[in-house]
Amino acid sequence: MTEILLIATILLLLVVIALLIVLLRQRSVSDLSSLRHRFDSLEKSHDRIERSLRNDIAKNREEEASNARQAREEISNTLIGLPAVFVQNFTVACCPQWSKETRA
C-alpha cells in the first residue's frame, strides 16, 4: 500500500515539475519583451535626465561667472574711490584746520 502511495506521489511530483517548466518557458518569452521595453524607457529617461543635468550645470557656470564678474567690478570701484576717502579722513584726523579750509 505504501509503495502505491509512493509511486503516485512521485508521478504527481513529475507532473507538477513538467507543468512548472512549461509555465516558466511561456513566461520567459513574454517577460523578455516587456523587459526590453522597460530598458528602452529607462534608457530614454536616463538620457533626458543627463541632458537636463548638463544644461543645469552650464547655466550654473554662467551664473557663477556673471556673479564673479560683478563682484570684481564692485571691488574695483570701491578700490578706485578708496584713496580719496583715505586722504579725506587722514586730513580730518591729522589736520583739522586744513579740512575746515577746504570746506570753506
Rosetta constraint file for C-alpha pairs under 8 A:
AtomPair CA 1 CA 5 HARMONIC 6.54 0.50
AtomPair CA 2 CA 6 HARMONIC 6.07 0.50
AtomPair CA 3 CA 7 HARMONIC 6.17 0.50
AtomPair CA 4 CA 8 HARMONIC 6.10 0.50
AtomPair CA 5 CA 9 HARMONIC 6.03 0.50
AtomPair CA 6 CA 10 HARMONIC 6.20 0.50
AtomPair CA 7 CA 11 HARMONIC 6.16 0.50
AtomPair CA 8 CA 12 HARMONIC 6.12 0.50
AtomPair CA 9 CA 13 HARMONIC 6.06 0.50
AtomPair CA 10 CA 14 HARMONIC 6.23 0.50
AtomPair CA 11 CA 15 HARMONIC 6.26 0.50
AtomPair CA 12 CA 16 HARMONIC 6.18 0.50
AtomPair CA 13 CA 17 HARMONIC 6.18 0.50
AtomPair CA 14 CA 18 HARMONIC 6.12 0.50
AtomPair CA 15 CA 19 HARMONIC 6.16 0.50
AtomPair CA 16 CA 20 HARMONIC 6.14 0.50
AtomPair CA 17 CA 21 HARMONIC 6.23 0.50
AtomPair CA 18 CA 22 HARMONIC 6.32 0.50
AtomPair CA 19 CA 23 HARMONIC 6.09 0.50
AtomPair CA 20 CA 24 HARMONIC 6.01 0.50
AtomPair CA 21 CA 25 HARMONIC 6.20 0.50
AtomPair CA 22 CA 26 HARMONIC 6.41 0.50
AtomPair CA 23 CA 27 HARMONIC 6.26 0.50
AtomPair CA 24 CA 28 HARMONIC 5.98 0.50
AtomPair CA 25 CA 29 HARMONIC 6.56 0.50
AtomPair CA 26 CA 30 HARMONIC 6.71 0.50
AtomPair CA 27 CA 31 HARMONIC 5.80 0.50
AtomPair CA 28 CA 32 HARMONIC 6.09 0.50
AtomPair CA 29 CA 33 HARMONIC 7.01 0.50
AtomPair CA 30 CA 34 HARMONIC 6.65 0.50
AtomPair CA 31 CA 35 HARMONIC 5.91 0.50
AtomPair CA 32 CA 36 HARMONIC 6.02 0.50
AtomPair CA 33 CA 37 HARMONIC 6.26 0.50
AtomPair CA 34 CA 38 HARMONIC 6.14 0.50
AtomPair CA 35 CA 39 HARMONIC 6.11 0.50
AtomPair CA 36 CA 40 HARMONIC 6.19 0.50
AtomPair CA 37 CA 41 HARMONIC 6.28 0.50
AtomPair CA 38 CA 42 HARMONIC 6.03 0.50
AtomPair CA 39 CA 43 HARMONIC 6.03 0.50
AtomPair CA 40 CA 44 HARMONIC 6.27 0.50
AtomPair CA 41 CA 45 HARMONIC 6.11 0.50
AtomPair CA 42 CA 46 HARMONIC 6.05 0.50
AtomPair CA 43 CA 47 HARMONIC 6.18 0.50
AtomPair CA 44 CA 48 HARMONIC 6.19 0.50
AtomPair CA 45 CA 49 HARMONIC 6.16 0.50
AtomPair CA 46 CA 50 HARMONIC 6.06 0.50
AtomPair CA 47 CA 51 HARMONIC 6.10 0.50
AtomPair CA 48 CA 52 HARMONIC 6.15 0.50
AtomPair CA 49 CA 53 HARMONIC 6.03 0.50
AtomPair CA 50 CA 54 HARMONIC 6.19 0.50
AtomPair CA 51 CA 55 HARMONIC 6.27 0.50
AtomPair CA 52 CA 56 HARMONIC 6.19 0.50
AtomPair CA 53 CA 57 HARMONIC 6.15 0.50
AtomPair CA 54 CA 58 HARMONIC 6.17 0.50
AtomPair CA 55 CA 59 HARMONIC 6.12 0.50
AtomPair CA 56 CA 60 HARMONIC 6.09 0.50
AtomPair CA 57 CA 61 HARMONIC 6.10 0.50
AtomPair CA 58 CA 62 HARMONIC 6.31 0.50
AtomPair CA 59 CA 63 HARMONIC 6.23 0.50
AtomPair CA 60 CA 64 HARMONIC 6.07 0.50
AtomPair CA 61 CA 65 HARMONIC 6.20 0.50
AtomPair CA 62 CA 66 HARMONIC 6.19 0.50
AtomPair CA 63 CA 67 HARMONIC 6.12 0.50
AtomPair CA 64 CA 68 HARMONIC 6.03 0.50
AtomPair CA 65 CA 69 HARMONIC 6.13 0.50
AtomPair CA 66 CA 70 HARMONIC 6.15 0.50
AtomPair CA 67 CA 71 HARMONIC 6.14 0.50
AtomPair CA 68 CA 72 HARMONIC 6.19 0.50
AtomPair CA 69 CA 73 HARMONIC 6.25 0.50
AtomPair CA 70 CA 74 HARMONIC 6.26 0.50
AtomPair CA 71 CA 75 HARMONIC 6.18 0.50
AtomPair CA 72 CA 76 HARMONIC 5.99 0.50
AtomPair CA 73 CA 77 HARMONIC 6.10 0.50
AtomPair CA 74 CA 78 HARMONIC 6.15 0.50
AtomPair CA 75 CA 79 HARMONIC 6.06 0.50
AtomPair CA 76 CA 80 HARMONIC 6.11 0.50
AtomPair CA 77 CA 81 HARMONIC 6.54 0.50
AtomPair CA 78 CA 82 HARMONIC 6.14 0.50
AtomPair CA 79 CA 83 HARMONIC 7.58 0.50
AtomPair CA 81 CA 85 HARMONIC 6.58 0.50
AtomPair CA 82 CA 86 HARMONIC 6.02 0.50
AtomPair CA 83 CA 87 HARMONIC 6.06 0.50
AtomPair CA 84 CA 88 HARMONIC 6.14 0.50
AtomPair CA 85 CA 89 HARMONIC 6.10 0.50
AtomPair CA 86 CA 90 HARMONIC 5.93 0.50
AtomPair CA 87 CA 91 HARMONIC 5.96 0.50
AtomPair CA 88 CA 92 HARMONIC 6.24 0.50
AtomPair CA 88 CA 99 HARMONIC 7.93 0.50
AtomPair CA 89 CA 93 HARMONIC 6.09 0.50
AtomPair CA 90 CA 94 HARMONIC 5.91 0.50
AtomPair CA 90 CA 95 HARMONIC 7.90 0.50
AtomPair CA 91 CA 95 HARMONIC 5.32 0.50
AtomPair CA 91 CA 96 HARMONIC 6.76 0.50
AtomPair CA 91 CA 98 HARMONIC 6.88 0.50
AtomPair CA 91 CA 99 HARMONIC 6.19 0.50
AtomPair CA 92 CA 96 HARMONIC 4.96 0.50
AtomPair CA 92 CA 98 HARMONIC 7.50 0.50
AtomPair CA 92 CA 99 HARMONIC 5.48 0.50
AtomPair CA 95 CA 99 HARMONIC 6.82 0.50
AtomPair CA 96 CA 100 HARMONIC 6.45 0.50
AtomPair CA 97 CA 101 HARMONIC 6.30 0.50
AtomPair CA 98 CA 102 HARMONIC 6.13 0.50
AtomPair CA 99 CA 103 HARMONIC 6.27 0.50
AtomPair CA 100 CA 104 HARMONIC 6.33 0.50
